[in-house]
Amino acid sequence: MSMGKVFRAVQWYGKCLSGQDLSQADFRDAGLQEADLSYCCLREADLRGADLSGANLYKADLTSARLQGATLRDCDLFHSQLSGADFSDACLSKANLNAAVAVNSCFDGADFFETSFYNADLTGASLKKADFFHADLFHTCLIGADCSGSDFTESYLTNAQLSEVNFSQADLSGATMPDGQICASGSIGQCRVQGAV
């Protein structure tokens, strides 16, 4: 397949596209549930509103792709390249973003309920008003990320790199911080350690 093709609103449930060059392809509102997109090149692809629930995007390249409002529930994005991509208002609940590289990406308003980010790189990412409830960010790099207004309730930030992170108005209630301390209920903007006077 050549780059720049139009596949708008196609219904390709479970389709195998592994290793294809789909750069700049138009997949707006497409149904790609359970599709195999591993090793695909989707640089600058348009996946706005697409449904990729359960899709395999292992080691896929989504650099500068547009995924605003897309559904990636239970999606496997292990070792994927997501730098510069726009996931605003996307649903990534229970997705696997372990070892993903998402430098300077936008995830404003995204749903990360129980999502795993082990060893992911989110340096400089915009994560404003995102929902990280019960997400696992163990050893995740969030240096310089904007997490203002986000919900980190009961999330795990153990060993995460948080220098220069903007937590303004973020809810850290019950979150486990890099040093293992658990934030008290009502920790808004900063962690108040449970039991502290």
Residue pairs with C-beta under 8 A, 6 or more apart in sequence:
1 17
1 20
1 21
1 22
1 25
2 21
3 21
3 22
3 23
3 24
3 25
3 41
4 23
4 24
4 25
4 26
5 22
5 25
5 26
6 25
6 26
7 25
7 26
7 27
7 30
8 26
8 27
8 28
8 29
8 30
9 28
9 29
9 30
9 31
10 27
10 30
10 31
10 32
11 30
11 31
12 30
12 31
12 32
12 35
13 31
13 32
13 33
13 34
13 35
14 33
14 34
14 35
14 36
15 32
15 35
15 36
16 35
16 36
17 35
17 36
17 37
17 40
18 36
18 37
18 38
18 39
18 40
18 56
19 38
19 39
19 40
20 37
20 40
20 41
21 40
21 41
22 40
22 41
22 42
22 45
23 41
23 42
23 43
23 44
23 45
24 43
24 44
24 45
24 46
25 42
25 45
25 46
26 45
26 46
27 45
27 46
27 47
27 50
28 46
28 47
28 48
28 49
28 50
29 48
29 49
29 50
30 47
30 50
30 51
31 50
31 51
32 50
32 51
32 52
32 55
33 51
33 52
33 53
33 54
33 55
34 53
34 54
34 55
34 56
35 52
35 55
35 56
36 55
36 56
37 52
37 55
37 56
37 57
37 60
38 56
38 57
38 58
38 59
38 60
39 58
39 59
39 60
40 57
40 60
40 61
41 60
41 61
42 60
42 61
42 62
42 65
43 61
43 62
43 63
43 64
43 65
44 63
44 64
44 65
44 66
45 62
45 65
45 66
46 65
46 66
47 65
47 66
47 67
47 70
48 66
48 67
48 68
48 69
48 70
49 68
49 69
49 70
50 67
50 70
50 71
51 70
51 71
52 70
52 71
52 72
52 75
53 71
53 72
53 73
53 74
53 75
54 73
54 74
54 75
55 72
55 75
55 76
56 75
56 76
57 75
57 76
57 77
57 80
58 76
58 77
58 78
58 79
58 80
59 78
59 79
59 80
59 81
60 77
60 80
60 81
61 80
61 81
62 80
62 81
62 82
62 85
63 81
63 82
63 83
63 84
63 85
64 83
64 84
64 85
65 82
65 85
65 86
66 85
66 86
67 85
67 86
67 87
67 90
68 86
68 87
68 88
68 89
68 90
69 88
69 89
69 90
70 87
70 90
70 91
71 90
71 91
72 87
72 90
72 91
72 92
72 95
73 91
73 92
73 93
73 94
73 95
74 93
74 94
74 95
75 92
75 95
75 96
76 95
76 96
77 92
77 95
77 96
77 97
77 100
78 96
78 97
78 98
78 99
78 100
79 98
79 99
79 100
80 97
80 100
80 101
81 100
81 101
82 100
82 101
82 102
82 105
83 101
83 102
83 103
83 104
83 105
84 103
84 104
84 105
85 102
85 105
85 106
86 105
86 106
87 105
87 106
87 107
87 110
88 106
88 107
88 108
88 109
88 110
89 108
89 109
89 110
90 107
90 110
90 111
91 110
91 111
92 107
92 110
92 111
92 112
92 115
93 111
93 112
93 113
93 114
93 115
94 113
94 114
94 115
95 112
95 115
95 116
96 115
96 116
97 115
97 116
97 117
97 120
98 116
98 117
98 118
98 119
98 120
99 118
99 119
99 120
100 117
100 120
100 121
101 120
101 121
102 120
102 121
102 122
102 125
103 121
103 122
103 123
103 124
103 125
104 123
104 124
104 125
105 122
105 125
105 126
106 125
106 126
107 125
107 126
107 127
107 130
108 126
108 127
108 128
108 129
108 130
109 128
109 129
109 130
110 127
110 130
110 131
111 130
111 131
112 130
112 131
112 132
112 133
112 135
113 131
113 133
113 134
113 135
114 133
114 134
114 135
114 136
115 132
115 135
115 136
116 135
116 136
117 135
117 136
117 137
117 138
117 140
118 136
118 138
118 139
118 140
119 138
119 139
119 140
120 137
120 140
120 141
121 140
121 141
122 140
122 141
122 142
122 145
123 141
123 142
123 143
123 144
123 145
124 143
124 144
124 145
125 142
125 145
125 146
126 145
126 146
127 142
127 145
127 146
127 147
127 150
128 146
128 147
128 148
128 149
128 150
129 148
129 149
129 150
130 147
130 150
130 151
131 150
131 151
132 150
132 151
132 152
132 153
132 155
133 151
133 152
133 153
133 154
133 155
134 153
134 154
134 155
135 152
135 155
135 156
136 155
136 156
137 155
137 156
137 157
137 160
138 156
138 157
138 158
138 159
138 160
139 158
139 159
139 160
140 157
140 160
140 161
141 160
141 161
142 160
142 161
142 162
142 165
143 161
143 162
143 163
143 164
143 165
144 163
144 164
144 165
145 165
145 166
146 165
146 166
147 165
147 166
147 167
147 170
148 166
148 167
148 168
148 169
148 170
149 168
149 169
149 170
150 167
150 170
150 171
151 170
151 171
152 170
152 171
152 172
152 173
152 175
153 171
153 172
153 173
153 174
153 175
154 173
154 174
154 175
155 175
155 176
156 175
156 176
157 175
157 176
157 177
157 178
158 176
158 177
158 178
158 180
159 178
160 178
161 178
162 178
167 189
167 190
168 189
169 188
169 189
170 188
170 189
171 187
171 188
172 183
172 187
172 188
172 189
172 190
172 191
173 183
173 184
173 185
173 186
173 187
174 182
174 183
174 185
175 182
175 183
175 187
175 191
176 182
176 183
177 183
177 191
181 191
181 193
181 194
182 193
182 194
183 191
183 192
183 193
183 194
184 191
184 192
184 193
184 194
184 195
184 196
186 192
